[in-house]
């Protein structure tokens, strides 16, 4: 699959939508988890992990684009 082709963009968007959905579900579950356990710092730890995942996704996306620019191809393929 060529870099910046429609197939590459399709795979990238699917990956981003799945990651965003997982993070949204976790963000919905954090208040319930905090109320159930009674420890507010547990919810804060989960949110820090979510932001770390987002940062890793952004770094991965930047390096995917840099890989296309250099010519080594996209570093991931979901199919």
LORO-936603 format. One line per field, with one value per atom (N, C-alpha, C): residue number from 1; residue in one letter; y, x, z. Coordinates in nm, 4 decimals. Atoms other than C-alpha are relative to their C-alpha. Example, Ala and Ser with C-alpha at 12.3 -4.5 7.8 and 13.67 -1.06 7.14 Angstrom:
<filos>
k	[1/1/1/2/2/2]
r	[a/a/a/s/s/s]
v	[-0.1190/-0.4500/0.1200/-0.1190/-0.1060/0.1090]
u	[0.0890/1.2300/0.0900/-0.0820/1.3670/-0.0770]
w	[0.0000/0.7800/0.0000/-0.0060/0.7140/0.0730]
</filos>
This chain:
<filos>
k	[1/1/1/2/2/2/3/3/3/4/4/4/5/5/5/6/6/6/7/7/7/8/8/8/9/9/9/10/10/10/11/11/11/12/12/12/13/13/13/14/14/14/15/15/15/16/16/16/17/17/17/18/18/18/19/19/19/20/20/20/21/21/21/22/22/22/23/23/23/24/24/24/25/25/25/26/26/26/27/27/27/28/28/28/29/29/29/30/30/30/31/31/31/32/32/32/33/33/33/34/34/34/35/35/35/36/36/36/37/37/37/38/38/38/39/39/39/40/40/40/41/41/41/42/42/42/43/43/43/44/44/44/45/45/45/46/46/46/47/47/47/48/48/48/49/49/49/50/50/50/51/51/51/52/52/52/53/53/53/54/54/54/55/55/55/56/56/56/57/57/57/58/58/58/59/59/59/60/60/60/61/61/61/62/62/62/63/63/63/64/64/64/65/65/65/66/66/66/67/67/67/68/68/68/69/69/69/70/70/70/71/71/71/72/72/72/73/73/73/74/74/74/75/75/75/76/76/76/77/77/77/78/78/78/79/79/79]
r	[x/x/x/x/x/x/x/x/x/x/x/x/x/x/x/x/x/x/x/x/x/x/x/x/x/x/x/x/x/x/x/x/x/x/x/x/x/x/x/x/x/x/x/x/x/x/x/x/x/x/x/x/x/x/x/x/x/x/x/x/x/x/x/x/x/x/x/x/x/x/x/x/x/x/x/x/x/x/x/x/x/x/x/x/x/x/x/x/x/x/x/x/x/x/x/x/x/x/x/x/x/x/x/x/x/x/x/x/x/x/x/x/x/x/x/x/x/x/x/x/x/x/x/x/x/x/x/x/x/x/x/x/x/x/x/x/x/x/x/x/x/x/x/x/x/x/x/x/x/x/x/x/x/x/x/x/x/x/x/x/x/x/x/x/x/x/x/x/x/x/x/x/x/x/x/x/x/x/x/x/x/x/x/x/x/x/x/x/x/x/x/x/x/x/x/x/x/x/x/x/x/x/x/x/x/x/x/x/x/x/x/x/x/x/x/x/x/x/x/x/x/x/x/x/x/x/x/x/x/x/x/x/x/x/x/x/x]
v	[-0.1165/0.0000/0.1236/-0.1204/0.3324/0.0997/-0.1016/0.6093/0.1101/-0.1077/0.8751/-0.0338/0.0417/0.6710/-0.0088/0.0107/0.6246/-0.1196/0.1161/0.2797/0.0287/-0.0384/0.4185/0.0908/-0.0916/0.6999/-0.0723/0.0775/0.4550/-0.0788/0.0767/0.2297/0.0906/-0.0938/0.5293/0.0520/-0.0517/0.6692/-0.1072/0.1093/0.3304/-0.0187/0.0165/0.2967/0.1130/-0.1142/0.6456/-0.0046/0.0096/0.5894/-0.1066/0.1057/0.2641/0.0475/-0.0508/0.4260/0.1067/-0.1040/0.7261/-0.0607/0.0653/0.4966/-0.0681/0.0665/0.2964/0.1024/-0.1038/0.6133/0.0635/-0.0569/0.7544/-0.0937/0.0966/0.4343/0.0026/-0.0063/0.4510/0.1282/-0.1265/0.8176/-0.0039/0.0156/0.7215/-0.0908/0.0957/0.4377/0.0520/-0.0490/0.6393/0.0535/-0.0457/0.8209/-0.1155/0.1147/0.4936/-0.0795/0.0709/0.3283/0.0739/-0.0803/0.6128/-0.0104/0.0116/0.5957/-0.1400/0.1380/0.2172/-0.0291/0.0287/0.2013/0.1005/-0.1026/0.5297/0.0663/-0.0601/0.6274/0.0868/-0.0865/0.9334/-0.0068/0.0056/0.8826/-0.1134/0.1089/0.5578/0.0535/-0.0613/0.7570/0.0911/-0.0871/1.0055/-0.0802/0.0864/0.7239/-0.0514/0.0487/0.5844/0.1103/-0.1102/0.9282/0.0318/-0.0203/0.9698/-0.1058/0.1073/0.6334/0.0286/-0.0345/0.7477/0.1078/-0.1057/1.0636/-0.0509/0.0602/0.8573/-0.0774/0.0727/0.6380/0.0970/-0.1009/0.9476/0.0546/-0.0508/1.0801/-0.1019/0.1044/0.7463/-0.0084/0.0027/0.7497/0.1166/-0.1167/1.1009/-0.0196/0.0265/1.0038/-0.1041/0.1053/0.6906/0.0560/-0.0625/0.8973/0.0882/-0.0864/1.1483/-0.0827/0.0835/0.8723/-0.0750/0.0608/0.7066/0.0975/-0.1004/1.0305/0.0254/-0.0162/1.0721/-0.1196/0.1182/0.7151/0.0100/-0.0214/0.8026/0.1037/-0.1057/1.1143/-0.0514/0.0542/0.9251/-0.1095/0.1014/0.6367/-0.1426/0.1371/0.3376/-0.0609/0.0512/0.3035/0.0135/-0.0116/0.3031/-0.1126/0.1016/0.1198/-0.0942/0.0875/-0.0431/-0.0409/0.0491/-0.2435/-0.0811/0.0628/-0.3509/-0.1263/0.1163/-0.6142/-0.1203]
u	[0.0848/0.0000/0.0899/-0.0816/0.1481/-0.0338/0.0204/0.1938/-0.0921/0.0950/-0.0750/-0.0967/0.1023/-0.2961/-0.1322/0.1293/-0.6649/-0.0043/-0.0038/-0.5995/0.0731/-0.0760/-0.3383/-0.0838/0.0828/-0.5702/-0.1192/0.1122/-0.8585/0.0432/-0.0492/-0.6532/0.0327/-0.0345/-0.5286/-0.1252/0.1232/-0.8781/-0.0727/0.0624/-1.0146/0.0723/-0.0793/-0.7301/-0.0286/0.0259/-0.7937/-0.1405/0.1367/-1.1709/-0.0087/0.0019/-1.1184/0.0678/-0.0710/-0.8656/-0.0823/0.0823/-1.0938/-0.1209/0.1144/-1.3882/0.0409/-0.0469/-1.1862/0.0279/-0.0296/-1.0670/-0.1287/0.1281/-1.4221/-0.0718/0.0618/-1.5507/0.0698/-0.0747/-1.2747/-0.0343/0.0334/-1.3546/-0.1400/0.1330/-1.7194/0.0029/-0.0050/-1.6224/0.0759/-0.0820/-1.3811/-0.0847/0.0794/-1.6478/-0.0694/0.0636/-1.8305/0.1024/-0.1075/-1.5006/0.0401/-0.0369/-1.4148/-0.1062/0.1074/-1.7579/-0.0059/0.0063/-1.7423/0.1113/-0.1153/-1.3951/0.0100/-0.0088/-1.4095/0.1354/-0.1323/-1.0537/0.0136/-0.0031/-1.0376/0.1308/-0.1284/-0.6692/0.0045/0.0048/-0.7534/-0.0518/0.0524/-0.9595/0.1012/-0.1036/-0.6772/0.1098/-0.1002/-0.4325/-0.0496/0.0573/-0.6654/0.0004/-0.0004/-0.6952/0.1412/-0.1388/-0.3162/0.0389/-0.0285/-0.2910/-0.0679/0.0701/-0.5520/0.0762/-0.0754/-0.3534/0.1331/-0.1236/-0.0367/-0.0265/0.0367/-0.2123/-0.0218/0.0210/-0.3208/0.1339/-0.1310/0.0358/0.0758/-0.0654/0.1685/-0.0609/0.0644/-0.0898/0.0466/-0.0456/0.0161/0.1441/-0.1382/0.3839/0.0054/0.0044/0.3042/-0.0446/0.0497/0.1090/0.1079/-0.1059/0.3935/0.1096/-0.1038/0.6466/-0.0491/0.0554/0.4117/0.0113/-0.0116/0.4032/0.1455/-0.1426/0.7796/0.0524/-0.0380/0.8207/-0.0445/0.0470/0.6125/0.0868/-0.0814/0.8196/0.1380/-0.1323/1.1485/-0.0075/0.0170/1.0159/0.0015/-0.0016/1.0182/-0.1389/0.1360/0.6398/-0.0655/0.0715/0.3737/0.0409/-0.0471/0.4772/-0.1085/0.1049/0.1377/-0.0931/0.1013/-0.1220/-0.0985/0.0988/-0.4459/-0.0600/0.0645/-0.5566/0.0861]
w	[0.0000/0.0000/0.0000/0.0130/-0.1046/0.1106/-0.1029/0.1455/-0.0514/0.0268/0.1566/-0.1129/0.0952/-0.0745/0.0754/-0.0667/-0.0044/0.0948/-0.0882/0.1424/0.1298/-0.1189/0.3809/0.0895/-0.0785/0.4901/0.0614/-0.0524/0.5306/0.1235/-0.1136/0.7601/0.1182/-0.1055/0.9554/0.0700/-0.0591/1.0083/0.0802/-0.0750/1.1151/0.1329/-0.1211/1.3642/0.0987/-0.0879/1.5012/0.0604/-0.0511/1.5347/0.1091/-0.1014/1.7243/0.1280/-0.1180/1.9576/0.0724/-0.0617/2.0176/0.0715/-0.0634/2.0951/0.1303/-0.1221/2.3467/0.1092/-0.0989/2.5190/0.0518/-0.0439/2.5279/0.0969/-0.0914/2.6901/0.1357/-0.1265/2.9502/0.0754/-0.0662/3.0205/0.0603/-0.0580/3.0779/0.1230/-0.1094/3.3114/0.1218/-0.1111/3.5278/0.1156/-0.1158/3.7384/0.0737/-0.0652/3.8036/0.0802/-0.0698/3.8975/0.1270/-0.1159/4.1319/0.1088/-0.0988/4.3018/0.0593/-0.0475/4.3288/0.0994/-0.0854/4.4799/0.1138/-0.1027/4.6694/0.0089/0.0016/4.5808/-0.1249/0.1179/4.3533/-0.0773/0.0705/4.2692/-0.1008/0.0981/4.0860/-0.1335/0.1213/3.8371/-0.0662/0.0549/3.7955/-0.0670/0.0624/3.7233/-0.1341/0.1262/3.4578/-0.1050/0.0961/3.2960/-0.0482/0.0424/3.2924/-0.1021/0.0954/3.1174/-0.1333/0.1253/2.8630/-0.0764/0.0678/2.7873/-0.0524/0.0501/2.7552/-0.1282/0.1218/2.4991/-0.1153/0.1039/2.3073/-0.0490/0.0394/2.3109/-0.0843/0.0787/2.1841/-0.1399/0.1316/1.9018/-0.0864/0.0761/1.7993/-0.0470/0.0395/1.8010/-0.1102/0.1013/1.6000/-0.1346/0.1212/1.3461/-0.0637/0.0532/1.3108/-0.0649/0.0586/1.2520/-0.1227/0.1211/1.0007/-0.1164/0.1058/0.8036/-0.0365/0.0299/0.8362/-0.0793/0.0756/0.7115/-0.1443/0.1369/0.4071/-0.0706/0.0586/0.3518/-0.0391/0.0264/0.3708/-0.1056/0.1025/0.1635/0.0491/-0.0507/0.3946/0.0073/-0.0007/0.3814/0.1356/-0.1282/0.6502/0.0935/-0.0927/0.9677/0.0498/-0.0488/1.0263/-0.1129/0.0935/0.8426/0.0826/-0.0859/1.0070/-0.0614/0.0615/0.7584/0.0015]
</filos>
